[in-house]
Amino acid sequence: MHPAPNTANHPVIRVSDLSYKASSDQLLIDAVNFELHAGENLVIIGPNGSGKSTLLKLLTGTLTPSQGEVVYNNTPLQRLSLKQRAAKIAVINQHEKPDPRLLVRDYVRLGCIPHEAQITKEEITHRVEQAMSLLGIPHLSGKTMQQLSGGEKQKAYVARSLCQKPDVLILDEPTNHLDPKAKGEVLSIVASLGITTITVLHELALAAQLCDKLLLLESARVRAFGTPDQALTTELVHQVFGVGLHRFEHPQGNRSLFCTDIPMRKNRQIMEFI
């Protein structure tokens, strides 16, 4: 799916024995370990309450771990200043709330802020135009953010992130509330970026198509980590999510398709109550 990462080099991100306790002493993340190399796409999946959001906050430095560490290119995250983090890590949150009055080109330009002291105004303008061109949104340049559809906003978010020139892009449920076509467009863009990405998704079928590596969280712990074929087994998906998982060969024979079998049955008590 993607160019083979150069695994001979050190990992871009290494997570070692990462744990986080809430004020109630409850473990929200428990001894998580994984590493990613340049260009690898990781998808994090898991039931609600499994720790996905907490893990992302630890990976971005929003939360400080109770134990363990996150290392970016051999430098512990806690040693990086906020400006250094912004230059290395781009984040697209689930509920982005840009000023709705901002023009799209001005919103995308915000991604250049970590590098403003090192590059000229002309270079900033070129970077913004290039990012918007790569995302196929130059025609939206003069629109305001509030005029965009959900899919167009996600493309603007990615364009802003590209202007940061990050080593790692982290996305929290980027396909939420998007129609099927827009989901495919956004995830295709993410898979084509060529940088290391970490994406939280709820849809197992989409996760399998996007990622090189998949991390399955359950009750704050890593239940599986590996390729989609290794981590998305029928037995494991049923144990963790309580649904069936079926795999089919694509009619063109170039990839597998995954389908979740969600049990649905009418509840007679509810029907009688209504």
KAMOGI-V31761 format. One line per field, one symbol per residue. ss: DSSP state (a for helix, b for strand, c for the rest). psi: psi as a letter, one per 30 degrees, with the letter a starting at -180 (. if undefined). burial: b if it has 16 or more other C-alpha atoms within 10 Angstrom, else e. A space follows every 50 residues. Layout:
ss = ???
psi = ???
burial = ???
This chain:
ss = ccccccccccccbbbbbbbbbcccccbbbbbbbbbbccccbbbbbbcccc caaaaaaaaaccccccbbbbbbccbbaaaccaaaaaaabbbbcccccccc ccbaaaaaaaaaaaacccccaaaaaaaaaaaaaacccaaacccbaaacca aaaaaaaaaaaaaccccbbbbbcccccccaaaaaaaaaaaaacccbbbbb cccaaaaaaaccbbbbbbccbbbbbbcaaaaccaaaaaaaaccbbbbbbc cccccbbbbbbccccccaaaaaac
psi = elkkliffllkekkkjhklkklfggkjfkjhkkllklkfkjkkklllkgf geeeeeeeffgekkkflalkkjhgkkeffkleeeeffekkkjleikiljf fkkeeeeeffffefgefflleeeeeeeeeeeeeefhgefgegllefflle eeeeeeeeeeeeffhlekkkkjifgkgkleeeeeeeeeeeffeglkkjkk lfjeeeeefelekkkjkkhfljekkaleeefileeeeeeefgllkkklkk ffgflkkkkkjjkkkkjeeeeee.
burial = eeeebeeeeebbbbbbebbbeeeeeebbbbbbbbbbbbbbbbbbbbeeeb bbbbbbebbbbeebbeebbbbbbeeebeeeeeeebbbbbbbbeeeeeeee eebbbebbbbbbebbeeeeeeeebeebbbbbbeebebbebbeebbeebeb bbbbbbbbbbbbbbbbbbbbbbbbbbebeeebbbebbeebbebbbbbbbb bbebbbbbbbbbbbbbbbbbbbebbbebeebbbeebbeeeeeebbeeeee eeeeeeebebeeeeeeeeeeeeee
